[in-house]
Amino acid sequence: MICGNLDMLAMVFLALQGPDLRDPASSLVPQDRNVETVRFGWHTKEPGVPTVPIAMQRVHEVVSALSTREDYSACGSRHIIDAHRVHETWLTQASVGVHAAVTRRRADGGEGHLTPDVKALELAGAAVTTIEMFNATEELGRIRADAARARGAISMY
C-alpha cells in the first residue's frame, strides 16, 4: 500500500519545491529543480503536540519505503521548527485576516452565518493589537529564516 503511493508523494514533492510566486518571502527557497535525488527528513515528536501511534507508524513505513529507492535520500529524523511557535504566529495573523474579511463583508452589507470556530477566530482578531501583529510578522520572518537554515540539512529540493 505505501509503496503504491510513493509516486504520488514524488508528485507532491515536485509541486512543493521552489518559490511560491504569491509569497515573496518564499524566494529563500533554492530554485534548482534539476536534482536527481530528493533529500528528506522527518520527525515524529513535537513538544506539546500529541502524537498518534498509527500516524507515527505510517511515517516510519513511508521512510522505510523511500529509503529503498535510489531517487530518495533520507537525512534522518530531526526537529526543525517548534510547532507551538508556528501555531501561535499563524493564529495571530489568521485571526486578524479573518477579522478584516468579516469587517469588509459587513461594511459591504453582507450578512452570513459564521461557524463558532470562525466567529471565535474573528473575535480574537479584533483583540489583536498593532504591536502584536507587528511582532507576529517579525516572528514569521524568523520562522522562515530558521526553516531556510534547516533546509540546508533537510531538503526536498
C-alpha positions as CSV (number, residue, x, y, z in Angstrom):
1,M,0.0,0.0,0.0
2,I,2.7,2.5,1.0
3,C,4.9,1.7,-2.0
4,G,2.0,2.3,-4.4
5,N,1.7,5.8,-3.0
6,L,5.3,6.8,-3.4
7,D,4.8,8.1,-6.9
8,M,2.0,10.3,-5.5
9,L,4.4,11.5,-2.9
10,A,7.0,12.3,-5.6
11,M,4.4,14.4,-7.3
12,V,3.7,16.3,-4.1
13,F,7.4,17.0,-3.6
14,L,7.6,18.3,-7.2
15,A,4.6,20.6,-6.5
16,L,6.0,21.9,-3.3
17,Q,9.6,22.7,-4.5
18,G,10.7,26.1,-5.4
19,P,9.3,29.5,-4.5
20,D,5.6,30.4,-4.4
21,L,5.1,33.3,-6.7
22,R,2.3,34.6,-4.4
23,D,4.7,34.8,-1.5
24,P,7.8,37.0,-2.0
25,A,9.4,35.6,1.2
26,S,9.5,32.2,-0.4
27,S,12.3,33.3,-2.6
28,L,14.6,32.0,0.1
29,V,13.8,28.5,-1.3
30,P,16.5,27.2,-3.5
31,Q,15.4,27.3,-7.1
32,D,17.5,24.4,-8.5
33,R,14.9,21.9,-9.6
34,N,17.3,19.8,-11.6
35,V,18.2,17.3,-8.9
36,E,18.3,13.5,-9.2
37,T,17.8,12.7,-5.6
38,V,15.2,14.1,-3.2
39,R,16.7,14.5,0.2
40,F,14.1,14.2,3.0
41,G,14.0,14.3,6.8
42,W,11.2,13.8,9.3
43,H,10.3,14.0,12.9
44,T,7.6,12.3,14.8
45,K,7.5,14.1,18.1
46,E,6.8,17.8,18.8
47,P,6.8,19.3,22.3
48,G,3.2,20.0,23.4
49,V,1.7,18.3,20.3
50,P,0.1,14.8,20.9
51,T,1.3,12.1,18.6
52,V,-1.0,9.4,17.3
53,P,0.7,5.9,17.2
54,I,-0.8,5.0,13.9
55,A,0.4,8.2,12.3
56,M,3.9,7.5,13.7
57,Q,3.7,4.0,12.3
58,R,2.8,5.4,8.8
59,V,5.6,7.9,8.9
60,H,8.1,5.1,9.6
61,E,6.6,3.0,6.8
62,V,7.0,5.8,4.3
63,V,10.5,6.5,5.5
64,S,11.4,2.8,5.2
65,A,9.9,2.6,1.7
66,L,11.6,5.8,0.5
67,S,14.9,4.7,1.9
68,T,14.9,1.7,-0.5
69,R,14.6,4.0,-3.6
70,E,17.6,5.4,-5.4
71,D,15.9,8.7,-6.1
72,Y,15.4,9.5,-2.4
73,S,18.0,10.0,0.3
74,A,17.0,10.0,4.0
75,C,18.8,12.7,6.1
76,G,17.4,11.4,9.4
77,S,14.9,12.3,11.9
78,R,15.4,15.9,13.1
79,H,13.4,18.6,14.9
80,I,13.1,21.6,12.5
81,I,10.6,24.1,13.9
82,D,8.7,24.4,17.1
83,A,5.1,23.7,16.1
84,H,3.7,25.7,19.0
85,R,5.7,28.8,17.8
86,V,4.4,28.4,14.3
87,H,0.8,27.9,15.5
88,E,0.8,31.0,17.7
89,T,2.2,33.1,14.9
90,W,-0.3,31.7,12.5
91,L,-3.2,32.2,14.9
92,T,-2.4,35.9,15.4
93,Q,-2.1,36.5,11.7
94,A,-5.0,34.4,10.7
95,S,-7.3,35.9,13.2
96,V,-6.5,39.4,12.1
97,G,-7.1,38.3,8.5
98,V,-10.5,36.8,9.4
99,H,-11.5,39.8,11.3
100,A,-10.6,42.1,8.4
101,A,-12.5,39.9,5.9
102,V,-15.6,39.8,8.1
103,T,-15.5,43.5,8.7
104,R,-15.2,44.2,5.0
105,R,-18.1,41.9,4.3
106,R,-20.3,43.6,6.9
107,A,-19.3,47.0,5.5
108,D,-20.5,45.9,2.1
109,G,-23.8,44.9,3.6
110,G,-23.0,41.2,3.6
111,E,-24.5,39.1,6.3
112,G,-24.0,35.4,6.7
113,H,-23.6,32.9,9.4
114,L,-20.1,32.3,10.9
115,T,-19.4,28.9,12.4
116,P,-18.5,29.0,16.1
117,D,-14.8,28.4,15.2
118,V,-14.7,31.2,12.6
119,K,-16.6,33.6,15.0
120,A,-14.0,32.8,17.7
121,L,-11.2,33.5,15.3
122,E,-12.8,36.7,14.2
123,L,-13.3,37.9,17.8
124,A,-9.7,37.0,18.6
125,G,-8.5,39.0,15.6
126,A,-10.5,42.1,16.8
127,A,-8.5,42.0,20.0
128,V,-5.0,41.8,18.4
129,T,-3.1,45.0,18.9
130,T,-0.9,46.6,16.3
131,I,2.2,45.7,18.2
132,E,1.1,42.1,18.5
133,M,0.6,41.9,14.7
134,F,3.9,43.5,14.1
135,N,5.6,41.0,16.5
136,A,3.8,38.1,14.7
137,T,5.0,39.4,11.4
138,E,8.6,39.6,12.6
139,E,8.3,36.2,14.2
140,L,7.1,34.8,10.9
141,G,10.3,36.2,9.3
142,R,12.4,34.4,12.0
143,I,10.5,31.1,11.5
144,R,11.1,31.3,7.7
145,A,14.8,32.1,8.3
146,D,15.0,29.1,10.7
147,A,13.3,26.9,8.1
148,A,15.7,28.1,5.4
149,R,18.7,27.3,7.6
150,A,17.3,23.8,8.5
151,R,16.7,23.2,4.8
152,G,20.5,23.0,4.4
153,A,20.3,19.7,6.2
154,I,16.8,18.6,5.3
155,S,15.5,19.5,1.8
156,M,13.0,18.4,-0.8
157,Y,15.0,20.3,-3.4
